[in-house]
Amino acid sequence: MEPEISIVVQVFNNEKCIERCISSIFNQTYTNIEIVIVNDGSTDSTREICEQMSSKDSRIRLLNIENGGVSNARNQGIEFSTGNYLMFIDADDYIEKDMCEFLLKKMDEQHVDVVVSELISEDMFGNLVHTANVKESRVVCFDENFSFVASDVCCVSTGTLYRSSV
């Protein structure tokens, strides 16, 4: 079965947090996904951790590249991905277990190409700074010129589901 959602995770020296990130993706209620991990030339044990995790689940595709920065790594991940939908997750982030299912459902209901969710922010000690359950997230629509229909939304690549065709 072809993956419906490709989740691109760019990693660079994230040995302390990558397992939590990938585990949150493993545990999605929506399982028709591929996880494209782009190791951007890590010099710590990140590569080994990613290789170990990829051996446990066939949905993981690991791409090791020379360090070229986050934008280059994401672009490589886009080219390597095969899903009809695309999502980016930063290696130091994790997602709620129903995020993919919820965002895909909202995208289909609203007939839009991009859906943005809010984020949960924590400080460096793991204390919650801002919480927003994915079920409370607003659906953001773009017009044909890719201008926001809503004006009070922070748009970041993480927490956003894109139709791959756009």
C-alpha positions in Angstrom: 0.0 0.0 0.0 1.3 3.4 -1.0 1.7 5.8 2.0 -0.9 8.5 2.1 1.1 10.9 4.3 4.9 11.4 4.1 6.3 12.9 7.3 9.7 14.4 6.8 11.9 14.7 9.9 15.1 16.6 9.5 17.7 15.7 12.1 21.1 17.1 13.0 22.7 16.1 16.3 19.4 15.3 18.0 20.5 12.2 19.9 18.7 13.4 23.1 15.2 13.9 21.5 14.9 11.9 18.3 13.5 8.7 19.8 10.6 10.7 21.4 9.9 12.4 18.1 9.8 9.2 16.0 7.9 7.3 18.7 5.1 9.9 18.6 4.9 9.3 14.8 5.0 5.5 15.2 2.0 5.8 17.6 -0.3 7.7 15.2 -3.9 6.4 15.0 -3.6 7.0 11.3 -1.0 4.4 10.1 -0.8 4.8 6.3 2.3 7.0 6.6 5.9 6.9 5.7 8.5 8.6 7.9 11.3 10.1 5.9 14.2 10.8 8.3 16.8 13.1 6.7 20.0 12.9 8.7 21.8 16.1 7.9 25.3 15.0 8.6 25.0 14.4 12.4 28.2 14.0 14.3 26.7 12.5 17.5 24.9 9.2 17.8 21.8 10.5 15.9 22.5 8.4 12.8 22.9 5.2 14.8 19.7 5.8 16.7 17.8 6.5 13.4 19.2 3.3 11.9 18.2 1.3 14.9 14.7 2.7 14.8 14.3 2.2 11.0 15.1 -1.5 11.5 12.0 -1.8 13.7 9.5 -0.3 11.3 9.3 -0.6 7.5 7.5 2.8 7.2 10.8 4.5 8.0 13.0 5.6 5.1 16.4 7.0 6.2 18.3 9.3 4.1 21.9 10.3 5.2 23.2 13.4 3.5 26.1 15.8 4.1 25.3 18.7 6.3 23.6 21.4 4.2 21.1 23.0 6.6 17.5 22.6 7.5 16.1 23.9 4.2 18.3 21.6 2.1 17.4 18.6 4.3 13.7 19.3 4.0 13.9 19.7 0.2 15.8 16.4 0.0 13.0 14.8 2.2 10.4 16.2 -0.2 12.1 14.6 -3.2 12.5 11.3 -1.3 8.9 11.2 -0.1 6.1 9.3 -2.0 2.9 10.2 -0.1 -0.1 12.2 -1.4 0.3 14.5 1.6 3.3 16.0 3.3 4.1 17.0 6.8 7.3 18.3 8.5 8.2 17.5 12.1 11.3 18.9 13.7 13.4 16.3 15.5 12.9 18.1 18.9 9.1 18.0 18.5 6.6 15.3 19.1 3.0 15.1 17.9 -0.3 13.9 19.4 -1.4 10.4 18.5 -4.3 11.5 16.4 -2.7 14.5 14.7 -2.4 12.9 11.2 -5.9 11.5 11.3 -7.4 14.8 12.4 -5.6 17.0 10.0 -6.3 14.7 7.0 -10.0 14.6 8.0 -10.2 18.4 8.2 -8.4 18.8 4.9 -10.9 16.5 3.2 -13.9 18.1 4.9 -12.9 21.6 3.9 -11.6 20.7 0.5 -8.3 22.6 1.0 -4.7 22.0 0.2 -3.1 23.1 3.4 -4.2 22.7 7.0 -2.3 24.3 9.9 -2.6 23.2 13.6 -1.5 25.0 16.7 1.5 23.8 18.6 2.2 22.8 22.2 5.2 24.7 23.5 7.5 23.5 26.3 10.5 25.2 27.9 13.9 23.5 28.0 12.9 21.6 31.2 9.7 20.1 29.7 7.3 22.5 31.4 4.3 23.5 29.3 4.4 27.1 28.2 1.4 26.9 25.9 -1.0 24.1 25.3 -3.4 23.6 22.4 -4.8 20.2 21.8 -4.9 19.3 18.1 -8.7 19.0 18.3 -8.8 22.7 19.2 -6.7 23.7 16.2 -8.2 25.9 13.6 -8.3 25.0 10.0 -6.6 27.6 7.8 -7.5 28.0 4.2 -5.4 29.6 1.5 -6.8 31.3 -1.6 -5.6 30.6 -5.1 -2.6 33.0 -4.5 -1.6 31.2 -1.3 -2.7 34.1 0.8 -4.2 33.3 4.2 -7.9 33.5 4.4 -7.5 33.9 8.2 -5.2 36.5 9.5 -4.5 35.6 13.1 -2.6 32.4 12.6 1.1 31.7 13.0 2.3 29.6 10.1 5.3 27.3 10.6 6.2 24.2 8.7 5.8 21.9 11.7 2.2 21.1 12.5 1.0 21.7 8.9 -0.3 19.2 6.5 0.2 19.9 2.8 -1.3 18.3 -0.3 1.8 17.1 -2.1 0.6 18.4 -5.4 1.0 22.0 -4.2 
